[in-house]
Amino acid sequence: MNRSLFDDKWKQIRGLTTGWWSLMSEYDLSKVDKAEVKFDKYVNLLQVKYGYTYDQAKKEVGKRVEEYETQSR
């Protein structure tokens, strides 16, 4: 998932995040809201909360968004 696509879909992703990752809190999401580069902050939080590598976190985000978009169609 690229950064611009993530930013375009941020509101949708934000709303789905706690269902995808239970360790992500509203406080964490507010940090992403304030970040200049939302994608990097989001991925960093996944690394901290779940112990993912940067690449694992990126793949997980892409996978979850793709699954959501497939179900929405």
C-alpha atoms as one frame of an Amber mdcrd trajectory, in Angstrom:
protein
   0.000   0.000   0.000   1.428   3.353  -0.932   1.314   6.472   1.212  -0.998
   8.543  -0.982  -3.578   5.750  -1.208  -3.368   5.333   2.563  -3.948   9.064
   3.089  -6.911   9.008   0.676  -8.500   6.163   2.606  -7.429   7.262   6.093
 -10.931   7.944   7.433 -12.102   4.468   6.384  -8.964   2.801   7.703  -9.240
   4.719  10.965 -12.784   3.494  11.492 -11.820  -0.124  10.889  -8.543  -0.196
  12.788  -9.743  -1.289  16.227 -11.614  -4.184  14.622  -8.467  -5.235  12.792
  -6.015  -4.680  15.632  -7.419  -4.706  19.149  -4.253  -3.239  20.682  -4.639
  -0.022  18.691  -6.442   2.556  20.800  -8.176   5.827  20.089  -5.138   7.540
  21.591  -2.896   5.798  19.043  -5.180   6.816  16.195  -5.147  10.431  17.353
  -1.341  10.323  17.054  -1.737   9.171  13.447  -4.276  11.959  12.827  -1.659
  14.520  13.841   1.241  12.933  11.952   2.550  14.568   8.805   3.038  11.152
   7.191   0.125   9.075   8.464   1.203   5.829   6.824   4.617   5.812   8.492
   3.153   6.599  11.913   0.503   3.884  11.533   3.073   1.290  10.478   5.336
   2.349  13.351   2.502   1.850  15.842   1.850  -1.638  14.459   5.530  -2.422
  14.899   5.453  -1.297  18.520   2.136  -2.914  19.439   2.547  -6.220  17.605
   6.277  -6.674  17.115   6.025  -6.615  13.325   8.965  -5.663  11.167   8.403
  -2.612   8.975   7.779  -4.823   5.934   5.398  -7.117   7.837   3.385  -4.134
   9.049   3.172  -2.672   5.531   1.980  -6.005   4.142  -0.627  -6.398   6.893
  -2.048  -2.944   6.242  -2.213  -3.604   2.505  -3.828  -6.994   3.043  -6.502
  -5.654   5.410  -7.399  -2.726   3.166  -7.566  -4.988   0.108  -9.857  -7.443
   1.942 -12.103  -4.583   3.049 -12.344  -3.181  -0.472 -13.120  -6.618  -1.914
 -15.944  -7.117   0.603 -17.303  -3.622  -0.050 -17.846  -4.257  -3.739
